[in-house]
Amino acid sequence: MVTTKFISLVNIIMDKLVVKELIQSGLNKKNLLFALTSILDNTEREKILNNYKQLKSRLGEQGASDKVANLIITDLIKSKTI
């Protein structure tokens, strides 16, 4: 079985929680409302946008798919799942 800290491609690439991941029992009305409301908060919104800028800088303009694939392979090798 493959294990990973994150399921969101953004979070996997950045190797940190950039966007909230609501899955399985964590995806409910209360948690969804909290996550969406927090995005409206200017501080949280700015933090997310700054992380997106870092993501864009990390991936660059050309060849982003290849870079992402290499990052994922490197992460899998580190976690010894392949």
Secondary structure, DSSP 8 states (H G I E B T S, - for coil): ----S--SHHHHHHTS--S----GGG-SHHHHHHHHHHHHSHHHHHHHHHHHHHHHHHH-SS-HHHHHHHHHHHHHHHTT--
